[in-house]
């Protein structure tokens, strides 16, 4: 049986969603699971048998919370599942591992995300420039972080999730670092995970962190000549997108200034060979 360390992340604010998520995990067939539920800033509450709690007294941020959970589980693979996501198939993890086993070049797998209530699936869940159909699979260069599977060796080689981000864009960095480790990142449209269609802009700090973390992505990962190109392209996109929404641009530019003024640390430039591999695969890391 494949052995999988599973990290469920919660702040304890959605007990019904968490119970649904953990139930779908424990129903998985054909795999051996080591499951920890990380209470990021508090006790996750009562957990079912087979799930261990890991209580973090303070909210250390989404990436750091996932990393603390990864430190506490064992397995050939590591799977991250947010508390408001669930697995509709009891063979989801077995099928996902089979995809990785069939193609050792894949270092990270993201499934298709769909709203279980039929309220429409946001296209942002498809991590491609050319979105196409949600059920089409392809190599990608960023991921939706709420449900991802990696070989444990690849996750460790990438250094885990980028903790300085706290929230937003840590999935882009992890995808870039998988590519830099010589593997590919795969979006699989045949594998399905459920998640409610919620606007990420509901978070009060969304616009500021979005801008700050774009700058930090460049500073932590890109060769120096590409840093201003990447940041400049995203600045142009946001200005054009929100030209008539100053209430969004103001916090965005606050985050932009913060990104350049502060150091995120942890720089690991991907190198020009990785830039070339990503460019040949369809998306140079400047757009």
VEXLO-916818 format. One record per residue: residue in three letters; residue number from 1; x, y, z of N, C-alpha, C, CB in turn. Coordinates in steps of 0.001 Angstrom, whole numbers. Glycine has a CB too. Layout:
R type seq     n_x     n_y     n_z    ca_x    ca_y    ca_z     c_x     c_y     c_z    cb_x    cb_y    cb_z
R  ala NUM       X       Y       Z       X       Y       Z       X       Y       Z       X       Y       Z
...
END
This chain:
R type seq     n_x     n_y     n_z    ca_x    ca_y    ca_z     c_x     c_y     c_z    cb_x    cb_y    cb_z
R  unk   1     836   -1201       0       0       0       0     867    1247       0    -944       8    1215
R  unk   2     513    2255    -781    1218    3536    -689    1015    4140     700     723    4518   -1788
R  unk   3    2075    4715    1245    1989    5383    2539    1982    6887    2306    3168    4966    3473
R  unk   4    1024    7567    2926     824    8992    2683     684    9713    4015    -422    9236    1791
R  unk   5    1522   10715    4216    1343   11626    5335     376   12723    4923    2698   12225    5794
R  unk   6    -695   12903    5690   -1750   13849    5332   -1784   14982    6343   -3126   13145    5259
R  unk   7   -1804   16222    5825   -1875   17410    6667   -3187   18122    6388    -662   18355    6417
R  unk   8   -4039   18159    7407   -5278   18940    7351   -5038   20223    8129   -6507   18136    7933
R  unk   9   -5366   21358    7523   -5106   22655    8148   -6422   23349    8469   -4236   23544    7231
R  unk  10   -6553   23838    9705   -7786   24503   10116   -7487   25563   11165   -8800   23483   10660
R  unk  11   -8391   26518   11275   -8377   27458   12400   -9529   27177   13352   -8451   28906   11895
R  unk  12  -10233   26085   13117  -11316   25691   14001  -12586   26499   13830  -10868   25793   15396
R  unk  13  -12697   27246   12746  -13865   28103   12544  -14947   27450   11691  -13440   29397   11905
R  unk  14  -14632   26284   11104  -15595   25606   10226  -15708   24144   10649  -15166   25717    8722
R  unk  15  -16282   23873   11820  -16305   22486   12320  -17050   21528   11404  -16934   22445   13690
R  unk  16  -18130   21968   10786  -18884   21066    9901  -18064   20741    8655  -20243   21699    9498
R  unk  17  -17404   21748    8078  -16556   21513    6909  -15393   20601    7267  -16033   22841    6344
R  unk  18  -14778   20844    8420  -13645   20022    8849  -14073   18573    9031  -13045   20566   10157
R  unk  19  -15214   18356    9651  -15694   16983    9848  -15916   16295    8506  -17001   16976   10671
R  unk  20  -16488   17024    7542  -16708   16453    6203  -15377   16122    5532  -17516   17433    5320
R  unk  21  -14419   17022    5651  -13111   16816    5035  -12412   15594    5610  -12239   18049    5221
R  unk  22  -12388   15492    6950  -11699   14371    7584  -12417   13052    7322  -11579   14607    9084
R  unk  23  -13723   13078    7271  -14473   11859    6954  -14103   11345    5567  -15988   12118    7036
R  unk  24  -13968   12278    4613  -13610   11863    3254  -12187   11320    3202  -13759   13037    2278
R  unk  25  -11310   11823    4063   -9945   11293    4119   -9931    9878    4685   -9049   12206    4966
R  unk  26  -10623    9690    5798  -10594    8389    6460  -11312    7319    5657  -11210    8491    7834
R  unk  27  -12100    7725    4675  -12802    6751    3824  -11949    6276    2653  -14091    7357    3295
R  unk  28  -10732    6802    2513   -9893    6437    1367   -9497    4964    1419   -8636    7317    1323
R  unk  29   -9521    4333     257   -9243    2904     139   -7912    2672    -567  -10376    2196    -618
R  unk  30   -7232    1595    -182   -6022    1180    -884   -4791    1987    -558   -6252    1242   -2325
R  unk  31   -4823    2769     537   -3660    3554     953   -3544    3477    2466   -3774    5040     476
R  unk  32   -2335    3700    2957   -2098    3760    4393   -1798    5205    4761    -931    2812    4820
R  unk  33   -2611    5782    5661   -2536    7212    5953   -2006    7481    7358   -3905    7851    5789
R  unk  34   -1212    8537    7473    -800    9105    8751   -1320   10537    8749     782    9039    8963
R  unk  35   -2420   10796    9480   -3154   12053    9357   -2962   12907   10604   -4649   11786    9120
R  unk  36   -2599   14170   10383   -2521   15143   11472   -3383   16336   11089   -1037   15580   11754
R  unk  37   -4125   16846   12056   -4940   18047   11854   -4287   19180   12622   -6428   17829   12320
R  unk  38   -3825   20181   11895   -3120   21313   12492   -4131   22391   12863   -2042   21877   11521
R  unk  39   -4221   22693   14145   -5014   23824   14597   -4148   25059   14573   -5591   23581   16008
R  unk  40   -4297   25863   13531   -3412   27007   13316   -3923   28215   14109   -3311   27349   11802
R  unk  41   -3484   28296   15359   -3926   29377   16224   -4986   28954   17216   -4442   30497   15402
R  unk  42   -5164   27656   17395   -6151   27191   18360   -6426   25712   18216   -7433   27965   18209
R  unk  43   -7202   25192   19142   -7545   23767   19178   -8535   23454   18057   -8142   23372   20565
R  unk  44   -8273   22431   17240   -9219   22083   16177  -10495   21432   16687   -8560   21167   15197
R  unk  45  -10577   21144   17965  -11781   20521   18516  -11725   19016   18445  -13006   21012   17792
R  unk  46  -12864   18380   18667  -12916   16929   18655  -12610   16364   17282  -14269   16454   19116
R  unk  47  -11717   15381   17238  -11301   14777   15977  -11649   13296   15970   -9791   14978   15745
R  unk  48  -11923   12732   14809  -12249   11305   14744  -11018   10445   15010  -12845   10956   13376
R  unk  49  -11261    9219   15358  -10174    8264   15564   -9390    8109   14261  -10723    6887   16049
R  unk  50   -8074    8126   14388   -7225    8043   13214   -6667    9378   12787   -7979    7444   12090
R  unk  51   -7044   10443   13486   -6529   11780   13189   -5918   12360   14458   -7657   12713   12638
R  unk  52   -4633   12749   14381   -3951   13321   15523   -4021   14850   15466   -2489   12843   15572
R  unk  53   -4199   15517   16607   -4183   16979   16610   -2759   17515   16756   -5068   17519   17741
R  unk  54   -2523   18666   16159   -1295   19422   16375   -1714   20869   16586    -280   19272   15164
R  unk  55   -1676   21318   17837   -2191   22637   18182   -1049   23654   18168   -2886   22610   19568
R  unk  56   -1197   24685   17330    -268   25810   17308    -940   26968   18030     135   26205   15838
R  unk  57    -396   27434   19150   -1083   28472   19942   -1367   29746   19155    -256   28819   21155
R  unk  58    -481   30085   18216    -648   31300   17420    -822   30936   15953     559   32249   17602
R  unk  59   -1514   31790   15226   -1663   31617   13784    -344   31982   13117   -2836   32487   13224
R  unk  60     382   30980   12644    1705   31211   12062    1626   31430   10556    2627   30038   12366
R  unk  61     411   31452   10008     242   31593    8569      -2   30247    7915    1461   32259    7954
R  unk  62    -606   30286    6749    -974   29052    6060     245   28209    5685   -1774   29376    4814
R  unk  63    1271   28779    5031    2415   27930    4645    3131   27326    5849    3409   28737    3823
R  unk  64    3364   28125    6879    4061   27608    8055    3226   26561    8769    4407   28743    9015
R  unk  65    1902   26742    8809    1046   25742    9424    1131   24415    8695    -386   26224    9455
R  unk  66    1147   24472    7369    1291   23232    6597    2651   22583    6867    1124   23513    5085
R  unk  67    3692   23398    6960    5023   22844    7212    5103   22174    8573    6078   23934    7112
R  unk  68    4482   22778    9598    4503   22143   10917    3800   20790   10852    3829   23053   11978
R  unk  69    2717   20725   10082    2031   19457    9939    2865   18436    9196     726   19656    9235
R  unk  70    3564   18865    8145    4402   17947    7377    5520   17374    8235    4989   18657    6158
R  unk  71    6018   18174    9176    7062   17679   10080    6553   16569   10988    7609   18818   10924
R  unk  72    5242   16505   11168    4661   15574   12137    4131   14294   11518    3559   16247   12877
R  unk  73    4193   14154   10181    3650   12949    9548    4744   12229    8767    2467   13303    8616
R  unk  74    4493   10961    8509    5439   10128    7760    4725    9496    6585    6067    9038    8664
R  unk  75    5500    9163    5549    4951    8491    4384    5789    8762    3158    3522    8923    4144
R  unk  76    5636    7905    2163    6352    8084     898    5862    9315     156    6194    6849      17
R  unk  77    4595    9684     409    3982   10862    -199    3456   11762     905    2842   10463   -1182
R  unk  78    3236   13045     562    2611   13967    1499    1466   14666     771    3647   15002    2064
R  unk  79     312   14728    1446    -902   15300     865   -1413   16391    1784   -1992   14211     640
R  unk  80   -1720   17545    1186   -2234   18685    1946   -3680   18927    1557   -1378   19959    1701
R  unk  81   -4549   19053    2573   -5971   19256    2322   -6496   20293    3308   -6762   17917    2444
R  unk  82   -7054   21393    2782   -7636   22417    3646   -8929   21914    4266   -7891   23711    2860
R  unk  83   -9334   22563    5357  -10484   22056    6104  -11811   22223    5371  -10565   22748    7429
R  unk  84  -11864   23112    4364  -13114   23275    3616  -13095   22532    2284  -13384   24748    3371
R  unk  85  -12127   21637    2100  -12057   20797     897  -12315   19347    1291  -10669   20939     186
R  unk  86  -12895   18585     378  -13180   17181     664  -13028   16355    -607  -14601   17016    1254
R  unk  87  -12915   15042    -426  -12655   14122   -1527  -13918   13334   -1839  -11487   13169   -1187
R  unk  88  -14528   13559   -3012  -15786   12875   -3323  -15631   11399   -3655  -16451   13555   -4465
R  unk  89  -14420   10953   -3994  -14183    9558   -4347  -13364    8877   -3253  -13462    9453   -5711
R  unk  90  -13740    7652   -2901  -12984    6911   -1886  -11668    6371   -2427  -13818    5765   -1348
R  unk  91  -11441    6490   -3733  -10171    6040   -4314   -9332    7224   -4810  -10435    5060   -5473
R  unk  92   -9671    8436   -4376   -8965    9624   -4860   -7457    9500   -4657   -9485   10874   -4149
R  unk  93   -7023    9215   -3437   -5589    9192   -3157   -4900    8025   -3862   -5346    9108   -1650
R  unk  94   -5554    6875   -3914   -4964    5746   -4640   -4795    6089   -6113   -5834    4483   -4485
R  unk  95   -5793    6747   -6699   -5718    7127   -8109   -4645    8197   -8339   -7084    7637   -8594
R  unk  96   -4518    9137   -7395   -3518   10194   -7534   -2105    9627   -7448   -3721   11265   -6458
R  unk  97   -1886    8700   -6521    -573    8055   -6422    -261    7287   -7694    -520    7112   -5208
R  unk  98   -1265    6656   -8287   -1055    5912   -9536    -577    6839  -10653   -2353    5201   -9961
R  unk  99   -1065    8081  -10679    -599    9047  -11678     883    9338  -11477   -1418   10355  -11598
R  unk 100    1292    9545  -10237    2705    9816   -9957    3577    8599  -10245    2882   10249   -8501
R  unk 101    3086    7415   -9910    3865    6208  -10172    4040    5972  -11675    3193    4995   -9525
R  unk 102    3031    6325  -12454    3089    6093  -13900    4021    7074  -14606    1695    6193  -14499
R  unk 103    4277    8226  -14001    5146    9241  -14603    6033    9836  -13530    4317   10351  -15300
R  unk 104    7217    9253  -13288    8103    9755  -12239    8582   11180  -12472    9287    8856  -12114
R  unk 105    8366   11719  -13668    8757   13095  -13928    7854   14115  -13263    8778   13340  -15392
R  unk 106    6684   13671  -12790    5760   14574  -12105    6182   14690  -10641    4282   14069  -12224
R  unk 107    6355   15921  -10180    6763   16144   -8793    5681   16721   -7914    7932   17043   -8758
R  unk 108    4577   17178   -8510    3463   17736   -7740    2200   17568   -8561    3704   19243   -7378
R  unk 109    1114   17197   -7894    -149   16935   -8578   -1259   17754   -7932    -493   15427   -8543
R  unk 110   -1962   18544   -8759   -3161   19250   -8296   -4376   18707   -9025   -3031   20782   -8518
R  unk 111   -5441   18365   -8309   -6658   17872   -8963   -7527   19021   -9467   -7461   16997   -7999
R  unk 112   -8574   18650  -10189   -9608   19614  -10581  -10455   19938   -9361  -10496   19058  -11744
R  unk 113  -10810   21198   -9215  -11582   21656   -8063  -12985   22023   -8529  -10892   22868   -7366
R  unk 114  -13986   21527   -7818  -15361   21816   -8216  -16213   22107   -6990  -15954   20642   -9015
R  unk 115  -17164   23008   -7151  -18078   23357   -6062  -19143   22264   -5929  -18743   24751   -6315
R  unk 116  -19264   21655   -4752  -20219   20542   -4620  -21668   20982   -4708  -20000   19832   -3312
R  unk 117  -21916   22282   -4510  -23289   22765   -4567  -23717   23220   -5939  -23467   23877   -3613
R  unk 118  -22819   23103   -6938  -23175   23478   -8297  -23277   24970   -8521  -24455   22850   -8660
R  unk 119  -22573   25767   -7717  -22653   27219   -7857  -21685   27775   -8889  -22395   27871   -6533
R  unk 120  -21060   26906   -9641  -20104   27358  -10648  -18684   27267  -10134  -20412   28785  -11074
R  unk 121  -17794   26816  -10985  -16397   26620  -10598  -15549   27778  -11130  -15860   25260  -11130
R  unk 122  -14959   28602  -10254  -14134   29719  -10711  -12982   29244  -11586  -13592   30497   -9520
R  unk 123  -12726   29967  -12640  -11662   29586  -13572  -10277   29752  -12955  -11760   30415  -14844
R  unk 124  -10189   30529  -11851   -8888   30680  -11192   -8387   29358  -10627   -8978   31715  -10077
R  unk 125   -9290   28375  -10454   -8873   27066   -9957   -8128   26264  -11013  -10078   26284   -9477
R  unk 126   -8203   26694  -12267   -7444   26042  -13337   -6161   26841  -13512   -8270   25961  -14690
R  unk 127   -5014   26351  -13071   -3798   27169  -13031   -3083   27239  -14378   -2850   26624  -11988
R  unk 128   -3808   27731  -15394   -3224   27872  -16726   -3561   29245  -17279   -3731   26760  -17678
R  unk 129   -2681   29786  -18144   -3010   31021  -18851   -4165   30773  -19814   -1779   31565  -19610
R  unk 130   -4052   29712  -20612   -5133   29305  -21507   -5985   28290  -20757   -4580   28705  -22858
R  unk 131   -7050   28759  -20121   -7795   27928  -19176   -8325   26652  -19822   -8947   28717  -18588
R  unk 132   -8940   26765  -20996   -9499   25587  -21623  -10579   24959  -20762   -8412   24583  -21908
R  unk 133  -10784   23669  -20937  -11776   22937  -20166  -11184   22453  -18851  -12317   21757  -20972
R  unk 134  -12017   22470  -17813  -11538   22081  -16491  -11117   20621  -16426  -12604   22343  -15463
R  unk 135  -11673   19779  -17285  -11347   18357  -17229  -10145   17999  -18101  -12545   17537  -17654
R  unk 136   -9491   18979  -18702   -8275   18753  -19485   -7046   18818  -18580   -8160   19792  -20626
R  unk 137   -6157   17854  -18708   -4941   17805  -17899   -3782   18446  -18641   -4597   16359  -17526
R  unk 138   -2825   18996  -17880   -1657   19611  -18504    -605   19889  -17441   -2045   20916  -19244
R  unk 139     627   20136  -17887    1645   20656  -16997    1321   22116  -16687    3062   20513  -17624
R  unk 140    1597   22545  -15449    1273   23906  -15023    2440   24473  -14220     -37   23931  -14182
R  unk 141    2333   25761  -13858    3443   26467  -13231    3027   27195  -11962    4042   27447  -14202
R  unk 142    1827   26902  -11513    1347   27341  -10211     267   26357   -9799     806   28827  -10246
R  unk 143    -140   26396   -8539   -1172   25469   -8079   -2122   26165   -7116    -539   24242   -7408
R  unk 144   -3358   25668   -7093   -4294   25977   -6022   -3884   25097   -4846   -5808   25729   -6454
R  unk 145   -3627   25722   -3699   -2924   25030   -2625   -3796   24142   -1744   -2254   26025   -1775
R  unk 146   -5124   24200   -1930   -6014   23527    -988   -5996   22020   -1025   -7371   23970   -1221
R  unk 147   -5462   21413   -2094   -5364   19951   -2189   -4256   19617   -3171   -6726   19307   -2636
R  unk 148   -3103   19235   -2661   -1977   18878   -3529   -1254   17664   -2961    -996   20070   -3683
R  unk 149    -700   16857   -3868      24   15639   -3503    1417   15695   -4088    -722   14375   -3992
R  unk 150    2424   15367   -3274    3811   15328   -3727    4496   14090   -3166    4568   16611   -3303
R  unk 151    5494   13540   -3884    6404   12612   -3235    7116   13337   -2094    7427   12027   -4253
R  unk 152    7272   12672    -988    7873   13338     164    9281   13848    -148    7915   12386    1355
R  unk 153   10037   13081    -925   11407   13491   -1249   11419   14795   -2034   12119   12394   -2047
R  unk 154   10431   14996   -2904   10363   16233   -3681   10001   17404   -2779    9341   16104   -4825
R  unk 155    9024   17203   -1906    8634   18265    -978    9824   18715    -131    7489   17788     -70
R  unk 156   10578   17755     383   11737   18099    1211   12820   18811     399   12315   16839    1856
R  unk 157   13034   18369    -845   14050   18993   -1689   13697   20440   -2011   14223   18199   -2981
R  unk 158   12403   20746   -2051   11954   22109   -2344   12001   23018   -1121   10547   22081   -2897
R  unk 159   12242   22447      46   12276   23256    1257   10907   23550    1835   12970   24535     980
R  unk 160    9899   22790    1409    8552   22994    1938    7890   24235    1368    8596   23090    3442
R  unk 161    6813   24650    2043    6089   25860    1653    6861   27096    2105    4661   25864    2254
R  unk 162    6755   28170    1333    7456   29413    1676    6776   30133    2827    7532   30336     461
R  unk 163    7336   30044    4004    6674   30560    5196    6530   32085    5236    7422   30112    6396
R  unk 164    7447   32871    4678    7284   34326    4785    6006   34866    4155    8451   34999    4154
R  unk 165    5408   34135    3206    4234   34675    2513    3023   34820    3431    3874   33787    1340
R  unk 166    2906   33974    4433    1789   33942    5383     495   33518    4705    1607   35311    6037
R  unk 167     130   34184    3611   -1072   33844    2850    -909   34400    1440   -2369   34411    3538
R  unk 168   -1207   33587     447   -1246   33978    -977      81   33763   -1677   -1647   35434   -1110
R  unk 169      13   33027   -2778    1098   32811   -3738    2151   31799   -3310    1765   34095   -4008
R  unk 170    1974   31178   -2146    2940   30147   -1776    2873   28964   -2733    2694   29677    -342
R  unk 171    1716   28778   -3386    1588   27699   -4359    2370   27954   -5630     148   27486   -4696
R  unk 172    2551   29220   -5995    3380   29535   -7159    4825   29171   -6857    3261   31036   -7542
R  unk 173    5300   29577   -5687    6697   29279   -5354    6953   27780   -5274    7074   29935   -4034
R  unk 174    6044   27036   -4640    6277   25591   -4538    6318   24965   -5928    5180   24918   -3678
R  unk 175    5439   25415   -6825    5457   24890   -8196    6776   25234   -8884    4269   25452   -9009
R  unk 176    7229   26469   -8763    8503   26862   -9370    9648   26001   -8836    8789   28352   -9101
R  unk 177    9633   25736   -7550   10743   24979   -6962   10689   23503   -7348   10727   25115   -5439
R  unk 178    9496   22989   -7609    9404   21634   -8153   10038   21594   -9539    7928   21162   -8215
R  unk 179    9734   22595  -10370   10378   22669  -11687   11893   22810  -11535    9810   23855  -12504
R  unk 180   12335   23611  -10582   13772   23794  -10375   14448   22515   -9885   14016   24917   -9379
R  unk 181   13677   21628   -9247   14213   20346   -8783   14260   19311   -9897   13380   19817   -7629
R  unk 182   13899   19712  -11113   13971   18802  -12251   12708   18013  -12518   15077   17864  -12051
R  unk 183   11641   18297  -11788   10360   17617  -12000    9373   18573  -12676    9780   17096  -10650
R  unk 184    8165   18061  -12950    7107   18855  -13537    5936   18934  -12573    6666   18270  -14884
R  unk 185    5112   19948  -12759    3898   20120  -11963    2713   19816  -12863    3799   21568  -11357
R  unk 186    1794   19003  -12389     711   18500  -13229    -654   18859  -12654     826   16990  -13390
R  unk 187   -1504   19431  -13493   -2923   19596  -13189   -3652   18432  -13828   -3479   20976  -13703
R  unk 188   -4364   17651  -13013   -5056   16471  -13518   -6555   16709  -13475   -4678   15213  -12701
R  unk 189   -7163   16867  -14644   -8584   17139  -14723   -9469   15942  -14464   -8897   17684  -16039
R  unk 190   -8887   14750  -14349   -9685   13552  -14080   -9887   13325  -12593   -9027   12335  -14696
R  unk 191   -9015   13869  -11780   -9126   13755  -10331   -9889   14965   -9803   -7719   13647   -9665
R  unk 192  -10845   14736   -8911  -11738   15807   -8476  -11708   15954   -6961  -13169   15540   -8953
R  unk 193  -11624   17204   -6509  -11781   17543   -5100  -12887   18586   -5001  -10436   18071   -4478
R  unk 194  -13651   18535   -3932  -14737   19491   -3726  -14286   20655   -2853  -15945   18798   -3095
R  unk 195  -14752   21862   -3231  -14464   23063   -2451  -15516   24106   -2795  -13019   23602   -2733
R  unk 196  -16072   24801   -1808  -17073   25821   -2128  -16457   26979   -2901  -17731   26339    -851
R  unk 197  -17243   27534   -3813  -16791   28658   -4631  -16882   29937   -3807  -17633   28777   -5939
R  unk 198  -15745   30344   -3230  -15675   31518   -2364  -14673   32491   -2944  -15288   31129    -912
R  unk 199  -14993   33782   -2902  -14111   34819   -3429  -12920   34992   -2495  -14872   36159   -3603
R  unk 200  -11657   34813   -2982  -10507   34990   -2090  -10363   36420   -1605   -9238   34568   -2789
R  unk 201  -10961   37388   -2314  -10854   38786   -1910  -11657   39081    -647  -11319   39688   -3035
R  unk 202  -12340   38062     -86  -13068   38263    1164  -12108   38568    2301  -13911   37031    1502
R  unk 203  -10843   38161    2161   -9857   38428    3206   -9453   39894    3167   -8616   37520    3040
R  unk 204   -9403   40548    4327   -9157   41986    4382   -7784   42368    3847   -9298   42476    5799
R  unk 205   -6809   41474    3975   -5444   41778    3546   -5138   41237    2157   -4453   41214    4536
R  unk 206   -6145   40805    1430   -5918   40125     155   -5100   40974    -812   -7245   39760    -483
R  unk 207   -5488   42217   -1015   -4835   43040   -2037   -3403   43394   -1640   -5640   44320   -2281
R  unk 208   -3188   43717    -361   -1833   44051      82    -906   42848     -25   -1855   44567    1521
R  unk 209   -1349   41701     465    -485   40522     430    -289   40020    -998   -1072   39409    1300
R  unk 210   -1303   40182   -1836   -1164   39795   -3236      14   40524   -3873   -2459   40090   -4011
R  unk 211     101   41839   -3640    1176   42630   -4240    2519   42352   -3575     850   44116   -4148
R  unk 212    2539   42338   -2250    3803   42095   -1551    4406   40756   -1948    3593   42143     -38
R  unk 213    3556   39740   -2020    4072   38405   -2283    4501   38214   -3729    3037   37380   -1928
R  unk 214    3931   38987   -4666    4432   38952   -6049    5880   39421   -6085    3555   39836   -6981
R  unk 215    6162   40487   -5365    7538   40986   -5317    8438   39964   -4644    7609   42337   -4573
R  unk 216    7965   39375   -3551    8786   38403   -2836    9029   37140   -3650    8134   38044   -1522
R  unk 217    8055   36746   -4468    8276   35614   -5368    9491   35863   -6250    7032   35360   -6235
R  unk 218    9548   37057   -6823   10671   37391   -7693   11973   37440   -6911   10428   38727   -8387
R  unk 219   11957   38058   -5747   13183   38228   -4966   13716   36895   -4443   12932   39175   -3801
R  unk 220   12835   35950   -4164   13263   34670   -3605   13644   33648   -4674   12169   34104   -2740
R  unk 221   13120   33804   -5913   13226   32685   -6850   13810   32983   -8222   11913   32124   -7040
R  unk 222   13762   34207   -8687   14128   34480  -10078   15565   34977  -10216   13177   35501  -10671
R  unk 223   16214   34663  -11345   17494   35302  -11646   17317   36822  -11657   18054   34804  -13011
R  unk 224   18332   37541  -11233   18213   38984  -11039   17661   39730  -12258   19554   39548  -10681
R  unk 225   18089   39433  -13499   17553   40192  -14633   16050   40007  -14843   18276   39796  -15885
R  unk 226   15477   38903  -14350   14063   38648  -14570   13175   39242  -13475   13826   37167  -14665
R  unk 227   13771   39649  -12368   12957   40163  -11267   12109   41364  -11678   13846   40545  -10102
R  unk 228   12677   42420  -12260   11832   43567  -12631   10850   43242  -13759   12706   44737  -13048
R  unk 229   11201   42293  -14611   10300   41935  -15707    9039   41267  -15150   11011   40996  -16718
R  unk 230    9222   40323  -14248    8079   39632  -13657    7201   40594  -12860    8557   38490  -12756
R  unk 231    7825   41373  -11984    7051   42306  -11158    6381   43359  -12038    7958   42986  -10103
R  unk 232    7093   43839  -13060    6521   44848  -13943    5323   44346  -14712    7554   45334  -14900
R  unk 233    5381   43099  -15180    4260   42560  -15947    3024   42441  -15073    4619   41194  -16545
R  unk 234    3194   42000  -13807    2041   41871  -12929    1518   43230  -12480    2397   41029  -11721
R  unk 235    2396   44201  -12331    1937   45549  -11991    1064   46103  -13111    3137   46487  -11730
R  unk 236    1480   45908  -14352     690   46370  -15489    -672   45685  -15520    1441   46115  -16801
R  unk 237    -691   44379  -15283   -1955   43644  -15276   -2912   44204  -14226   -1704   42154  -15017
R  unk 238   -2401   44428  -13021   -3281   44897  -11953   -3769   46322  -12199   -2563   44824  -10617
R  unk 239   -2908   47185  -12698   -3326   48556  -12978   -4421   48573  -14034   -2131   49404  -13437
R  unk 240   -4253   47769  -15081   -5283   47706  -16121   -6574   47086  -15583   -4774   46902  -17327
R  unk 241   -6431   46088  -14731   -7599   45379  -14218   -8413   46248  -13265   -7168   44100  -13513
R  unk 242   -7713   47039  -12452   -8385   47792  -11391   -8258   49304  -11569   -7823   47392  -10045
R  unk 243   -8088   49764  -12796   -7892   51191  -13034   -9045   52019  -12476   -7736   51459  -14524
R  unk 244  -10240   51458  -12467  -11403   52185  -11968  -11800   51745  -10566  -12571   52000  -12909
R  unk 245  -10900   51049   -9890  -11190   50578   -8530  -10074   51024   -7591  -11345   49027   -8496
R  unk 246   -9999   52331   -7277   -8901   52817   -6415   -8896   52175   -5042   -8992   54315   -6255
R  unk 247  -10058   51719   -4566  -10099   51075   -3253   -9329   49757   -3255  -11548   50832   -2827
R  unk 248   -9074   49213   -4447   -8254   48007   -4555   -6796   48359   -4851   -8806   47083   -5649
R  unk 249   -6581   49361   -5673   -5215   49716   -6052   -4438   50312   -4879   -5234   50700   -7215
R  unk 250   -5088   51051   -4011   -4365   51652   -2892   -3692   50601   -2016   -5309   52493   -2053
R  unk 251   -4424   49593   -1493   -3728   48573    -687   -2768   47735   -1517   -4738   47660      -9
R  unk 252   -3063   47585   -2835   -2151   46822   -3677    -797   47506   -3753   -2736   46643   -5081
R  unk 253    -781   48821   -3950     496   49531   -4027    1177   49642   -2659     282   50922   -4611
R  unk 254     406   49610   -1588    1025   49530    -261    1813   48235    -131     -46   49622     852
R  unk 255    1204   47136    -573    1915   45862    -550    3098   45841   -1493     978   44743    -897
R  unk 256    2965   46485   -2650    4062   46584   -3616    5271   47257   -2977    3617   47366   -4871
R  unk 257    5040   48375   -2304    6145   49081   -1635    6737   48233    -509    5659   50435   -1073
R  unk 258    5876   47561     235    6362   46709    1322    7234   45581     787    5185   46131    2114
R  unk 259    6858   45017    -350    7632   43926    -932    9045   44329   -1279    6951   43411   -2156
R  unk 260    9215   45526   -1818   10563   45987   -2162   11334   46452    -938   10491   47114   -3177
R  unk 261   10616   46967      73   11302   47527    1242   11796   46450    2200   10377   48474    1981
R  unk 262   11112   45311    2236   11454   44268    3199   12044   43053    2481   10212   43859    4018
R  unk 263   12927   42357    3204   13521   41139    2645   12756   39925    3137   15016   41025    3026
R  unk 264   12341   39030    2220   11652   37815    2644   12606   36711    3051   10761   37322    1544
R  unk 265   13912   36851    2724   14870   35789    3001   14627   34573    2125   14808   35394    4460
R  unk 266   15425   33550    2353   15205   32265    1695   15407   32251     196   13853   31811    1978
R  unk 267   16307   33099    -331   16482   33149   -1774   17127   31864   -2299   17328   34362   -2159
R  unk 268   16491   31270   -3352   17014   30101   -4060   16699   30298   -5542   16390   28749   -3506
R  unk 269   17570   31010   -6228   17301   31302   -7638   17157   30009   -8432   18422   32173   -8236
R  unk 270   16140   29965   -9288   15870   28749  -10040   16919   28460  -11103   14524   28842  -10680
R  unk 271   17671   29453  -11532   18710   29218  -12532   18168   29267  -13940   19373   27889  -12293
R  unk 272   19049   29541  -14880   18620   29737  -16269   18179   28439  -16939   19742   30360  -17069
R  unk 273   18697   27304  -16495   18253   26035  -17075   16772   25809  -16781   19096   24860  -16525
R  unk 274   16340   26117  -15552   14926   25977  -15213   14081   26978  -15982   14714   26157  -13711
R  unk 275   14577   28201  -16124   13855   29198  -16919   13620   28664  -18333   14642   30538  -16967
R  unk 276   14633   28039  -18913   14506   27503  -20265   13521   26341  -20316   15867   27054  -20784
R  unk 277   13570   25440  -19320   12615   24322  -19273   11186   24832  -19180   12920   23400  -18081
R  unk 278   10938   25818  -18337    9605   26360  -18191    9155   27083  -19464    9554   27304  -17000
R  unk 279   10075   27765  -20096    9746   28454  -21347    9382   27451  -22432   10923   29329  -21810
R  unk 280   10171   26377  -22564    9865   25348  -23556    8531   24668  -23256   10985   24307  -23604
R  unk 281    8175   24580  -21965    6921   23935  -21587    5717   24871  -21718    7016   23424  -20166
R  unk 282    5962   26150  -22051    4840   27018  -22352    4656   28255  -21526    3667   26270  -22253
R  unk 283    5448   28416  -20428    5242   29621  -19622    6552   30072  -18981    4179   29369  -18538
R  unk 284    7266   31009  -19613    8464   31559  -18977    8058   32299  -17705    9231   32510  -19951
R  unk 285    8895   32269  -16666    8498   32864  -15377    8622   34390  -15374    9352   32283  -14250
R  unk 286    8010   35029  -16367    7980   36496  -16394    6558   37002  -16628    8922   37037  -17490
R  unk 287    5581   36078  -16738    4193   36461  -16976    3290   35689  -16026    3788   36202  -18451
END
